[in-house]
Amino acid sequence: MLLKLKQKVVEYGEKIVKEGLVVATWGNLSAREENEDLFVITPSGMNYADLEPEDIVAVDLDGKPVASGRKPSVETPVHAAIYRARPDVKAVIHTHSINASACAASRTEIPCIMEDMSSMVGGPVKVAKYAPTGTRELAENVLEALEDRNAVILANHGVVTVGRCLEEAFKLSLVVEKTAEIFIKSKMLGQVYSLDLSEVCHLKDFYIRCYGQANRE
Ligand SMILES: [Zn+2]
């Protein structure tokens, strides 16, 4: 089973590069094994195009490798903290996509301005306080800003999305990036209107119920 999950991580690594969400070796992604305290994550500092399933690293929920092999991503503590805190999460994708990174640089949360993003994220994309890459402090700051939503901005760094499978976390990466672009452009036009909290709750509930009928990985 781990091999299948590792293959999926390689596949979605190619997708985030193809969609321009990351460049070179930046960003990282992981997927949790069903009913196990294990997840598999991209290795540190390797090009996505060169990745083979055997390069993907299996680690426990403390982020420690469970077998010999590549060194896991430097952001493994963030992934591990999310899996420990959120049993509903089975995949985590971290990118440096341009418009979400602009929000990260200005430390500005993305409000619930579009219905697709609101339904999938379940609220605004908040900004986690800055801490250096790879630190426990960053992992704690990410959890604090993420709460029960499915995306979070990392101040002066990038964005993290989470989902019930890699496909969902990947879609969230695209939707958050698109919404960040719309947010920046709509601010140029003037007033930006956010959806009411009650409408966001309704959209989230509808999305979760409908998504449950789709094919899951
Ligand atoms: Zn990063």
Residues whose N, C-alpha, C, O or C-beta is under 5 A from the ligand:
A	BS01	ZN	G27 G158
